[in-house]
Amino acid sequence: MKTILHVDNISKAYGDFWAVSEVSLSLKEGQLVALIGPNGAGKTTTFNMIGGQTKANQGHVWFIRPEQGDRVDLLVRRSDEICALGIGRTFQIAEIFSSLTVIENVQLALQAAQHKRLSLFNRSHHDLQAEAKDLLDALEMGEHAHQAASEIAYGDVKRLELAMALAHQPRLLLMDEPAAGMSPTERIAMMALTKKLAQQRNMAVLFTEHSMDVVFGFADEIIVMAAGRIIAKGTPDEIRSNPTVQAVYLGSTVIEERSSGS
Ligand SMILES: Nc1ncnc2c1ncn2[C@@H]1O[C@H](COP(=O)(O)OP(=O)(O)OP(=O)(O)O)[C@@H](O)[C@H]1O
């Protein structure tokens, strides 16, 4: 597996308060990495620096492109340029067009992706519709294609947002609390699907999450932040038994949440 993202020592200050201090991490193709930590730990700020929504004070975010044989520092790119490079993003509050149908939302995302790639040969409406249907089938949502997006269940809204992000064929996907607001069954299905898609598409996924069943059940690697710094990195087993993580963040909650299945 090739490394596609290398975050090197990034920091962010608001006035004299350091929201994120000297964070470094790497992601490989097909890998699911969870960024966890208590409220205010700096997870969203780290995400926003990688995605270009927040300007870092220092460091580099190298997006490595093996095909081109180069690497691009995302910290000096705008968020639309970052998206065009092959980095997708989903949000805590899903961003979809609720006045359109499910398939129209995906078609719109495909059209936007085509525009960003500056393709000379624009695909026809018919081709885009077929491609949108294939994407919805991959997300097990084909049956909802012609429903109004405003009428589908919340778990399906989150899957629709994922379909729209995948329309851009990202090599790296940043997911901010993908399972927030979902029932235990919905969130486990959502993360199982994400893991399958990451492996099929060789796509790296970095996600933040507060639901520990999802984190410990699906992440290949877990990175724990507290007070703006990384305090531990490792496999789910290593993190579960890490005494610093237990003291600062997890305590007995993992065991409780996992045993109650919530
Ligand atoms: N625009 C801002 N101005 C000032 N302080 C900010 C700003 N954005 C974030 N912070 C502060 O930076 C710290 C890290 O916030 P951040 O949202 O990254 O944490 P988080 O780990 O994502 O938390 P949560 O789990 O609650 O989403 C917090 O103390 C927050 O109050």
The ligand as an ORCA input file, in Angstrom:
! r2SCAN-3c Opt
* xyz 0 1
  N     -12.635     29.845     14.793
  C     -12.211     29.596     16.033
  N     -11.844     30.608     16.851
  C     -11.395     30.376     18.098
  N     -11.277     29.147     18.643
  C     -11.637     28.099     17.876
  C     -12.119     28.269     16.547
  N     -12.391     27.032     16.030
  C     -12.085     26.151     17.001
  N     -11.650     26.777     18.103
  C     -11.215     26.156     19.356
  O     -10.205     25.221     19.038
  C     -10.332     24.055     19.851
  C     -10.412     22.836     18.958
  O     -11.685     22.856     18.296
  P     -12.129     21.703     17.287
  O     -13.483     22.080     16.775
  O     -11.059     21.451     16.303
  O     -12.245     20.440     18.262
  P     -12.915     19.019     17.998
  O     -11.950     18.013     18.528
  O     -13.301     18.892     16.569
  O     -14.207     19.080     18.920
  P     -15.659     18.404     18.731
  O     -15.472     16.949     18.994
  O     -16.478     19.081     19.776
  O     -16.133     18.699     17.327
  C     -11.559     24.265     20.735
  O     -11.117     24.743     21.995
  C     -12.339     25.336     19.999
  O     -13.096     26.114     20.894
*
